[in-house]
Each structure stands twice: as C-alpha cells, then as structure tokens.
Amino acid sequence: MISLLNKTWNILTASADSVEALATELNISPVVARLLINRRVATASEARYFLDANLNHLHDPFLMTGMQEAVDRILLAINHQEKITVFCDYDVDGVSSAAFMMHFFRDLGVGVDFYLPERMAEGYGMNADAVRKIHAGGSTLIITADCGITGNREVDIANEIGLDVIVTDHHQVGVDGLPDAIAVLNPHQPDCQYPFRFLSGVGIVFKMATAIRSALYQSGWEKSRLPNLKRHLDLFVLGTIADVAPLTGENHILSYHGLKVMAASMKPGLVALKEVSNVNGRVDARSVGFALGPRLNAAGRLGKADAGLHLLTSTDLNEALVMAKDIDAINTERREIQKWTQEEAEYQIDREVDLESDRVIVLASENFHPGVIGIVASRIVEKYYRPVVLIALAEGKGKGSGRSIPKFNLFKAFTNCSAHLIQFGGHAYAAGLNIDENNVDAFRHAMNEVGHAFLKEGDLIPELRIDTPLQLSQVDRNLYQSIQQLEPFGAENPMPVFMTCGVRMQNLRTMGKEENHIRFRAVQNKKTIDVVGFNLAEAVASIDVMQDSVDLAYEIHLNEWNGQNKVELRLLDIRATGDDG
C-alpha cells in the first residue's frame, strides 16, 4: 500500500545477531549499531573508522594515480617562480576548489592567477580561447579545479603552445578517454587504486595540497613555513556538501572536522557569508547545503561566479561584507528566475507530457534560464519521481541539465543517446549536455526508449527508506544524542528515519501564512511527544483525528527556542495503521 504522500515504505533490515555483536564490541546502543549497518558500515573496524573520524586515518595522497607527477611539476613551478593559473568550474565545488588552491599557494608565498569561465558565454569546462588567453598572459602551468576530465581538445591545444596542464576533477571520464595532461588526478580514471573514489573536486585539491606539503617538507622546507591544511577544511566542507558528495569514508572524516573549522572560521569571506545567511554559532551540514552553498551557487548560475571566488579569497572583512550582500541579492534574483522557469516547465508538462507513458521528462524552451535548469529539474524529479532533463534554447543550440532517481543512471543514459548530443558529462544522478535544437525531439525519443528499457513502473513510485521501527517510549534525549555520533548527515549517510505504528494524534493544528504546515501531539500508550510536519497539512486532511490510528515516519530533532530545548519529531510521511506498505 502507498502512504498519504504516495510513497512506499522500505523498512531496512539488519540481522539481530549482527546488531547485537556490533553494539557489544563497540559499546554503543543497538539503535546506533543498526544505523551503521544500514549505511554499510558493518564491521567493528569500519565502525571505529567512521565514529572516530580521525584525521590520522586519511589515506596517503600518493596512492592516487598521477599524484607524484602532479607534485613534481608543481614543485618545479614553485622553484622556478613560474606563473600558475587555476582554471575552475563555476559551481560551489569548483569555486571552493579554486579558493582552496589560492589560499594554499598564498600560504606558501606563491602567487597564482585564476580563470573562471563565464557560464552563459563559455559554458562548462575548459575552452580553447581561454587556454590561449591564459598562455598569452604569461602562465606556463594550468591546474584545473573540478573540471578538465573531458577537456581533451583543450589540453592538446595547451600542449601545442607550450602550456602544461594538471587536471584535478572528480567527474566521470569521457568517451574519448583521458586528456593528455602532465597529470590527471581523478579516482574515477581506469586503474586508479586510490582507496576512496568519491572525493569532491575540493577533496582532490585537498589531497594534492597534502602531497605538495609533504614533498616540500621532504625537500628541506622548515615545518614552520608549511601551511596548516586543517585551517582550510572550511572550504573543503563547503564544496563537498554543496556538491552532494557522499559523506562516507574520507569525506565523512574531513567534513566532521570541516564543520567545526567553518563554525570558527576567520576567513573574511566566510564570516561575511555566514552573516548574510543568518548562520550563527554551530554550523551543520544543513546550514551549508541550504544556506551557504545556495548563495554561492546563485552567483555561478547567473554568470557571476567570480563574485563567489573573490569572496572566498578576500582578506578584508568590510570588502567581504559588501560582496556577501551582493551575492545575497543575486540569490534573491535567482529564486525569482527559478520560479519563472519552473512555471514554464509545469506549463509544458501539463500540455506535452504523457505521464502514463513517458518514463523520462525532456523539456526544451527559450524561456528556460540556463543557470537554474538544474535546480528546477531537481524540483520536478521530486514532484513526478522520474528522470528529468531541461534544455535552455538560444540561437539554435541548447544547454541541458538533468537530474535522476536511484534506478536510472543519467550519465549512462546520455552515453546511450550520445548520437544526438554535441557534448555531455556528469554523474549517475546529475549530468549536463549541449545539443543542437533540431535534435531535441530525437533525443527525447531516445531517452524514453532507454527509460522504458531500464525503468519498470514500480521504479517510478518514490521510496521512503526507514532505518528501524521504534516505540514512542524509546524516543528521548539519550537516543537523540546517540544518533548524533553519526554526524554529519548527508548523501549516503542520511539523517536517520524511524517509524512508529499505532499512534493517535492530539491537538492537531495548522501553521504558517498559508496554513500548510502542521503541529500535533503523538500519543502511544502513555507516551506523548510533539510532532511538526512541513507542507503536510493537505496530506493529513483526510485523517479523522478522533477515530484513526496512524503510522508515522519521522526524523528526531532537538527544538531549540527561547533558551529551551526539547526533543521532537519531524514528520516525513504518514499512513493509516494497518498498511504494510
């Protein structure tokens, strides 16, 4: 059966013996043991690695293919005072990667320049004109940040004119193979044996900086001259969380420490960004993902990403505050443009899409803004739960952005449909493309053929993954605190979701200007607890509070208000008791 939000509930299972063994060996609660096993952290050694989040447990950066070559070339540039240019992508990960490099080289006393392509005019990744311009400016080495893995042609041009390139990127390798660079740092490249493959762009830059620092020390540099890399983990966590990289393995360790560094960061740009974002005191993954990151992303989406890079590398607080306010205003503009683009997309869906037969939604319009189509595609995926590709058309060409669902690999789908595309790249869940306007209809047809081949009807019903059932009597401050051992939560380490069956609702009321939120008391046996549900007023309208018993799916949060705090449930979904959904 389907819940009131039209979802199936998938209750994850872990054997009682495995849970008991892990809980006993690590002296942790059975609930935490179950959560770890649900996140594929099954052995005691893996669990200790995860829970300790010890920086000393990071992998040797020289295990990454190409690292030695990259370090050798960079040390040569440092020793000969060559001009280095960082070429970065315009999203938060790219800008954070470039900012990390610039802070790192600045700490070493090495001046570096940067090149950030203008999104509308130059598009994603390296381009030939930019390479020639960088060479004409006197640079002898380009280090890419969060881009370049598909820049084969541009790297060839750089080689022809005597400009060396080091590629640092975490996107999938293109169909043409690796670019002919001095070094390519990307754990996704063939034969790379680096133990953790899911670093963000800024994560790969961090590993490169670690290797450079080590090599400089080995070459005789005094330790006092070497940068404290932990000080720049605020930039790591910004790019990693904003790019929705898995918060497992090294990402978990570095993000755990990075959030603490972010909270205390004295970088003028981050101080100013936190101020305009109303992020005070403790910084968690949600603050980064929903407050700090979107503001920087807005600048990139509207073709002003250099504003974000200037902010993150600023050394003057007053200057940074002015820039942060400008970026906040850009974010407000982005929200308006996003609203118009989503309305246009919904208009097309109503008139052109057959949701009964279309497995993939592909829309194209001259009214789509290319800077926001990715985030609008995400919103449409949430609403219709099927892969979505939005294409912004201009002068006969289209720039597209796609988002997907767990059962559909978007990058592989684009590969299968590549005959209709000029260029494409990305991941399983998010990818981008360039296309000729005349090929849009053929591409739409091809994508739906792939959709029908790989997606069954049941795959288009959203699933809510539930970690474990609880009785309300189990929910208290001790449980909340034990769950926090797994922070930070994010991709592949989601906020734990619980369910409680046979609950009565008391004192139900609506909240908000549009009365679309709800608050009530959940009652089971003699235990009661407050519940808040955002945008769920319509879903619960059919429930007879006086008669119906319900099952709740929820997260456990600490509500802090007016100096008081108490544990409450944040409702995610609801169904009538008796559904085995």
GIGIGI-V484809 format. One record per residue. N is the residue number from 1. RES is the residue in one letter. PSI is psi in radians with two decimals (* if undefined). Layout:
BEGIN
N_RES_PSI / N_RES_PSI
END
This chain:
BEGIN
1_M_2.75 / 2_I_2.52 / 3_S_3.11 / 4_L_-0.27 / 5_L_0.31 / 6_N_0.75 / 7_K_2.67 / 8_T_2.51 / 9_W_2.10 / 10_N_1.83 / 11_I_1.98 / 12_L_2.54 / 13_T_2.41 / 14_A_2.41 / 15_S_2.46 / 16_A_-0.62 / 17_D_-0.72 / 18_S_-0.74 / 19_V_-0.83 / 20_E_-0.71 / 21_A_-0.76 / 22_L_-0.73 / 23_A_-0.71 / 24_T_-0.81 / 25_E_-0.62 / 26_L_-0.07 / 27_N_0.87 / 28_I_2.90 / 29_S_2.61 / 30_P_-0.57 / 31_V_-0.81 / 32_V_-0.70 / 33_A_-0.75 / 34_R_-0.71 / 35_L_-0.73 / 36_L_-0.80 / 37_I_-0.68 / 38_N_-0.42 / 39_R_0.36 / 40_R_0.44 / 41_V_1.52 / 42_A_-0.49 / 43_T_2.84 / 44_A_-0.69 / 45_S_-0.72 / 46_E_-0.70 / 47_A_-0.71 / 48_R_-0.76 / 49_Y_-0.77 / 50_F_-0.88 / 51_L_-0.58 / 52_D_-0.62 / 53_A_0.89 / 54_N_2.18 / 55_L_-0.42 / 56_N_-0.19 / 57_H_0.14 / 58_L_2.64 / 59_H_2.68 / 60_D_2.12 / 61_P_-0.42 / 62_F_-0.07 / 63_L_-0.28 / 64_M_2.25 / 65_T_2.31 / 66_G_-0.15 / 67_M_-0.78 / 68_Q_-0.75 / 69_E_-0.70 / 70_A_-0.80 / 71_V_-0.76 / 72_D_-0.76 / 73_R_-0.66 / 74_I_-0.70 / 75_L_-0.65 / 76_L_-0.75 / 77_A_-0.70 / 78_I_-0.82 / 79_N_-0.52 / 80_H_0.16 / 81_Q_0.76 / 82_E_2.74 / 83_K_2.19 / 84_I_2.39 / 85_T_2.27 / 86_V_2.15 / 87_F_2.03 / 88_C_2.80 / 89_D_2.89 / 90_Y_0.09 / 91_D_-3.12 / 92_V_-0.71 / 93_D_-0.76 / 94_G_-0.79 / 95_V_-0.69 / 96_S_-0.67 / 97_S_-0.81 / 98_A_-0.73 / 99_A_-0.71 / 100_F_-0.84 / 101_M_-0.74 / 102_M_-0.69 / 103_H_-0.74 / 104_F_-0.87 / 105_F_-0.60 / 106_R_-0.74 / 107_D_-0.55 / 108_L_-0.12 / 109_G_0.34 / 110_V_2.14 / 111_G_2.36 / 112_V_2.63 / 113_D_2.98 / 114_F_2.72 / 115_Y_2.14 / 116_L_1.96 / 117_P_2.53 / 118_E_2.12 / 119_R_-0.81 / 120_M_-0.75 / 121_A_-0.64 / 122_E_-0.37 / 123_G_-2.96 / 124_Y_2.51 / 125_G_-3.03 / 126_M_2.68 / 127_N_2.69 / 128_A_-0.75 / 129_D_-0.70 / 130_A_-0.71 / 131_V_-0.78 / 132_R_-0.66 / 133_K_-0.72 / 134_I_-0.74 / 135_H_-0.76 / 136_A_-0.47 / 137_G_0.00 / 138_G_0.02 / 139_S_2.53 / 140_T_-0.09 / 141_L_2.22 / 142_I_2.32 / 143_I_2.05 / 144_T_2.73 / 145_A_1.91 / 146_D_0.44 / 147_C_3.04 / 148_G_-0.25 / 149_I_-0.43 / 150_T_0.25 / 151_G_0.79 / 152_N_-0.83 / 153_R_-0.74 / 154_E_-0.64 / 155_V_-0.66 / 156_D_-0.73 / 157_I_-0.75 / 158_A_-0.75 / 159_N_-0.69 / 160_E_-0.58 / 161_I_0.12 / 162_G_0.53 / 163_L_2.01 / 164_D_2.62 / 165_V_2.31 / 166_I_2.16 / 167_V_2.18 / 168_T_2.07 / 169_D_2.70 / 170_H_0.13 / 171_H_2.92 / 172_Q_2.53 / 173_V_2.40 / 174_G_3.01 / 175_V_-0.36 / 176_D_0.06 / 177_G_-2.91 / 178_L_2.53 / 179_P_2.68 / 180_D_1.10 / 181_A_2.91 / 182_I_-0.72 / 183_A_2.56 / 184_V_2.09 / 185_L_1.83 / 186_N_1.94 / 187_P_-0.22 / 188_H_-0.12 / 189_Q_2.63 / 190_P_2.48 / 191_D_0.07 / 192_C_2.17 / 193_Q_0.24 / 194_Y_2.33 / 195_P_-0.42 / 196_F_2.04 / 197_R_-0.10 / 198_F_0.54 / 199_L_2.55 / 200_S_3.11 / 201_G_-0.79 / 202_V_-0.44 / 203_G_-0.72 / 204_I_-0.67 / 205_V_-0.70 / 206_F_-0.79 / 207_K_-0.68 / 208_M_-0.75 / 209_A_-0.69 / 210_T_-0.74 / 211_A_-0.71 / 212_I_-0.78 / 213_R_-0.77 / 214_S_-0.76 / 215_A_-0.67 / 216_L_-0.69 / 217_Y_-0.77 / 218_Q_-0.49 / 219_S_-0.06 / 220_G_0.03 / 221_W_2.43 / 222_E_2.49 / 223_K_-0.55 / 224_S_-0.38 / 225_R_-0.23 / 226_L_2.45 / 227_P_2.59 / 228_N_1.76 / 229_L_-0.47 / 230_K_-0.52 / 231_R_-0.36 / 232_H_0.21 / 233_L_-0.23 / 234_D_-0.65 / 235_L_-0.63 / 236_F_-0.88 / 237_V_-0.55 / 238_L_-0.89 / 239_G_-0.66 / 240_T_-0.82 / 241_I_-0.71 / 242_A_-0.51 / 243_D_0.08 / 244_V_0.71 / 245_A_2.62 / 246_P_2.26 / 247_L_1.06 / 248_T_3.01 / 249_G_-2.36 / 250_E_-0.58 / 251_N_-0.65 / 252_H_-0.82 / 253_I_-0.90 / 254_L_-0.60 / 255_S_-0.64 / 256_Y_-0.85 / 257_H_-0.59 / 258_G_-0.62 / 259_L_-0.62 / 260_K_-0.71 / 261_V_-0.71 / 262_M_-0.73 / 263_A_-0.60 / 264_A_0.09 / 265_S_2.38 / 266_M_0.13 / 267_K_2.17 / 268_P_-0.71 / 269_G_-0.71 / 270_L_-0.61 / 271_V_-0.80 / 272_A_-0.72 / 273_L_-0.72 / 274_K_-0.66 / 275_E_-0.82 / 276_V_-0.33 / 277_S_0.00 / 278_N_0.68 / 279_V_1.90 / 280_N_2.56 / 281_G_-2.26 / 282_R_2.39 / 283_V_2.20 / 284_D_3.13 / 285_A_-0.60 / 286_R_-0.69 / 287_S_-0.73 / 288_V_-0.82 / 289_G_-0.50 / 290_F_-0.09 / 291_A_-0.99 / 292_L_-0.90 / 293_G_-0.85 / 294_P_-0.57 / 295_R_-0.74 / 296_L_-0.69 / 297_N_-0.62 / 298_A_-0.71 / 299_A_-0.76 / 300_G_-0.67 / 301_R_-0.58 / 302_L_0.34 / 303_G_0.40 / 304_K_0.64 / 305_A_-0.43 / 306_D_-0.43 / 307_A_-0.71 / 308_G_-0.70 / 309_L_-0.74 / 310_H_-0.67 / 311_L_-0.85 / 312_L_-0.33 / 313_T_0.10 / 314_S_2.58 / 315_T_0.07 / 316_D_2.13 / 317_L_-0.75 / 318_N_-0.75 / 319_E_-0.72 / 320_A_-0.68 / 321_L_-0.68 / 322_V_-0.81 / 323_M_-0.70 / 324_A_-0.69 / 325_K_-0.66 / 326_D_-0.73 / 327_I_-0.64 / 328_D_-0.68 / 329_A_-0.67 / 330_I_-0.66 / 331_N_-0.66 / 332_T_-0.74 / 333_E_-0.72 / 334_R_-0.71 / 335_R_-0.69 / 336_E_-0.80 / 337_I_-0.69 / 338_Q_-0.73 / 339_K_-0.78 / 340_W_-0.73 / 341_T_-0.69 / 342_Q_-0.66 / 343_E_-0.71 / 344_E_-0.72 / 345_A_-0.77 / 346_E_-0.65 / 347_Y_-0.78 / 348_Q_-0.69 / 349_I_-0.75 / 350_D_-0.57 / 351_R_-0.37 / 352_E_-0.26 / 353_V_2.28 / 354_D_1.72 / 355_L_-0.25 / 356_E_-0.55 / 357_S_-0.47 / 358_D_2.10 / 359_R_-0.50 / 360_V_2.33 / 361_I_2.06 / 362_V_2.04 / 363_L_2.55 / 364_A_2.47 / 365_S_2.55 / 366_E_-0.23 / 367_N_-0.10 / 368_F_2.36 / 369_H_2.16 / 370_P_-0.37 / 371_G_-0.29 / 372_V_0.02 / 373_I_-0.48 / 374_G_-0.82 / 375_I_-0.58 / 376_V_-0.70 / 377_A_-0.69 / 378_S_-0.74 / 379_R_-0.68 / 380_I_-0.63 / 381_V_-0.76 / 382_E_-0.67 / 383_K_-0.75 / 384_Y_-0.15 / 385_Y_1.07 / 386_R_2.77 / 387_P_2.52 / 388_V_2.35 / 389_V_2.15 / 390_L_2.34 / 391_I_2.09 / 392_A_2.09 / 393_L_2.48 / 394_A_2.20 / 395_E_0.74 / 396_G_-0.02 / 397_K_2.80 / 398_G_2.43 / 399_K_2.13 / 400_G_2.70 / 401_S_2.32 / 402_G_2.64 / 403_R_2.67 / 404_S_-3.06 / 405_I_2.89 / 406_P_-0.58 / 407_K_0.14 / 408_F_1.98 / 409_N_1.88 / 410_L_-0.70 / 411_F_-0.75 / 412_K_-0.64 / 413_A_-0.75 / 414_F_-0.66 / 415_T_-0.75 / 416_N_-0.44 / 417_C_0.30 / 418_S_-0.35 / 419_A_-0.39 / 420_H_-0.02 / 421_L_2.66 / 422_I_-0.76 / 423_Q_2.64 / 424_F_2.87 / 425_G_2.95 / 426_G_-2.57 / 427_H_-3.07 / 428_A_-0.68 / 429_Y_-0.35 / 430_A_2.30 / 431_A_2.78 / 432_G_2.86 / 433_L_2.81 / 434_N_2.45 / 435_I_2.63 / 436_D_2.40 / 437_E_-0.60 / 438_N_-0.25 / 439_N_0.02 / 440_V_-0.80 / 441_D_-0.73 / 442_A_-0.68 / 443_F_-0.75 / 444_R_-0.79 / 445_H_-0.77 / 446_A_-0.72 / 447_M_-0.65 / 448_N_-0.51 / 449_E_-0.76 / 450_V_-0.73 / 451_G_-0.76 / 452_H_-0.49 / 453_A_-0.56 / 454_F_-0.24 / 455_L_2.14 / 456_K_2.88 / 457_E_-0.68 / 458_G_-0.39 / 459_D_-0.27 / 460_L_0.18 / 461_I_2.10 / 462_P_2.58 / 463_E_2.35 / 464_L_1.99 / 465_R_2.18 / 466_I_2.23 / 467_D_-0.81 / 468_T_2.59 / 469_P_2.61 / 470_L_2.70 / 471_Q_2.58 / 472_L_-0.51 / 473_S_-0.33 / 474_Q_-0.26 / 475_V_1.94 / 476_D_-3.05 / 477_R_-0.63 / 478_N_-0.73 / 479_L_-0.79 / 480_Y_-0.83 / 481_Q_-0.62 / 482_S_-0.61 / 483_I_-0.57 / 484_Q_-0.24 / 485_Q_-0.36 / 486_L_-0.07 / 487_E_2.76 / 488_P_2.56 / 489_F_2.57 / 490_G_-2.65 / 491_A_2.33 / 492_E_-0.12 / 493_N_1.15 / 494_P_2.77 / 495_M_2.25 / 496_P_2.45 / 497_V_2.27 / 498_F_2.90 / 499_M_2.58 / 500_T_2.25 / 501_C_2.67 / 502_G_0.84 / 503_V_2.49 / 504_R_2.56 / 505_M_2.27 / 506_Q_2.62 / 507_N_0.74 / 508_L_2.28 / 509_R_2.74 / 510_T_2.77 / 511_M_2.92 / 512_G_2.81 / 513_K_-0.67 / 514_E_0.13 / 515_E_0.70 / 516_N_-0.06 / 517_H_2.79 / 518_I_2.74 / 519_R_2.45 / 520_F_3.03 / 521_R_2.21 / 522_A_2.36 / 523_V_2.24 / 524_Q_2.09 / 525_N_-2.12 / 526_K_0.07 / 527_K_2.33 / 528_T_2.63 / 529_I_2.57 / 530_D_2.51 / 531_V_2.37 / 532_V_2.43 / 533_G_2.11 / 534_F_2.31 / 535_N_0.61 / 536_L_0.12 / 537_A_-0.73 / 538_E_-0.66 / 539_A_-0.62 / 540_V_0.01 / 541_A_-0.47 / 542_S_-0.06 / 543_I_2.32 / 544_D_1.74 / 545_V_-0.58 / 546_M_-0.44 / 547_Q_-0.63 / 548_D_2.42 / 549_S_2.41 / 550_V_2.82 / 551_D_2.38 / 552_L_2.41 / 553_A_2.29 / 554_Y_2.87 / 555_E_2.75 / 556_I_2.17 / 557_H_2.88 / 558_L_2.00 / 559_N_2.01 / 560_E_2.12 / 561_W_2.23 / 562_N_0.72 / 563_G_-0.07 / 564_Q_2.67 / 565_N_2.54 / 566_K_2.67 / 567_V_2.36 / 568_E_2.90 / 569_L_2.40 / 570_R_1.88 / 571_L_2.28 / 572_L_-0.59 / 573_D_2.91 / 574_I_2.56 / 575_R_2.84 / 576_A_2.39 / 577_T_2.37 / 578_G_-0.41 / 579_D_2.38 / 580_D_0.12 / 581_G_*
END
